[in-house]
């Protein structure tokens, strides 16, 4: 299970990170044993960007079930929140860069699965199965 945060800064730009020798992603990572998705998402946000935000301020943007071989699957959660902090300081050595990008710039750089997940969440879809929207939960 993974969890991440769509963090919007004071000027409307999004925080995105580049893992070493990898594509661009939202600040995110694996949910550790005994940890919930929300706590994991905001822990990863702090580790990868240096931004500390109260996890309770974040709202669920999208929950995404991804099939994995053999009929199993895994969940990916994205929460959304804002910050007034302008400086991003990666504290995780796996992160090559943490930058603010406009939403259009971010969507063009994000890994395609992440970009489609974010687009679905912003359009109001709360739950995806293999990138296929299901009924929004209201």
N, C-alpha and C positions, 0 to 999 in steps of 0.2 A: 504494500500500500504506500502511495506517495501523497504528499500534500504540499501545496505552494500558495503563494500570495501574489495577487495582482495589486501592486502598491502604486498609488497615484500620488505624485508629489505636488507641491504648492502651485506649480505652473501648469498642471495637467499632464505632465509627462509621466511615463511608467518606468519603474525600475526593472531592468533586465540584466541577467548575468550570463557570462560565457564561461563554461567549464573548460578547463585545460584540454586542448585538442578535441573540442566538441562544439556543438551548435549552441545557439542562444536559447535561454530558457527564462521563465519566471524564477525568482528565488524559490527553491523547492528542494525536497529530498525525501528520504525514506522515513516512515513512521516507525519509531523505535518501540520495542516491547514495553507495554504498560503506558504508552503515550497515546493520546487521541489525535485525530487528524488536525484539529484546530491548533492544539499545542505544538505539534510537530511543524506545521506550516509557519507559525510565528517564531519558533526556535530557528528554523532554517533561514527565515527572513533576516533575523538578527545576525546569524553566523555569516551569511553570504553578502550582506550589505552594510552591516553595522547599525541598521535602523531598528530601534526598539519601540514596538507598538503594543499596546494592551490587546491581547488576543480577543478579548470580549468585544472589541470595537469592530472586528472583522465580520463580514457577512458571507455566508456561503454563496459563491458565484455559480459553481457547477460541481457535480459529482459525476465521474465518468468511469464506467466499467469497461475495461479493455480485455478482450479475450487473449488468452495465452495458450500455447499448444496443449493438446490433450483435453480440451474442454474446460480447463480451469481459466481463471481470470484474475485481474487485480483491479483495485479501485484507485482512482486518482482524484483528489479533491483540490479545488482552487477556492480560496477565500479572497475577498476584496476589501481594501481599506485605504485610508489616506494618511499622509504625514505632512508636517511642516518642515521636516528636516531636508536640507538641500544637498548634503554631502553623503556620498556612498563610500563606505570603507570596508572592502571585503576582509573578513577575518578568517576565512576558510582558504587554505592554500590550494584547494582544488579549483578555486575560482580565478580565472585569468583576468577578468574584467567585470566591473559592475558599473553600469551607466544609466543615465536617464535618457529616454528616447520619447519622441512624440508617439502617440498611439499608432499612427500609420507607419512610422519607422520601425517600431517594435514589431508590429504584425508582419512586416516584410522580412525581419531578421529571425523571428522566433521559429523554432523547429515547427514543421507543418502541423503535426498533431497538436502541439501546444497552441498554436495560432487558431486552429479550428475549434479547439476546446474553449478558448477565451471568447471567440466570436459567438459561439453558441450560448455561452453564459451571458454575455452582454445583450444578446437578442432575447433573453428571457427564459431560455431552456435551462432548467436546473439539473436535469438528469439525462445523461447520454449512455447509450449502449453501443460500443464500437463506433463512436462518432455519429450515431444516428439519434437524432433528438426523439425523446419521448415526451409525454404530456408534462407540461410545466406543473410543478407542485404549487398549489396556491393555498 
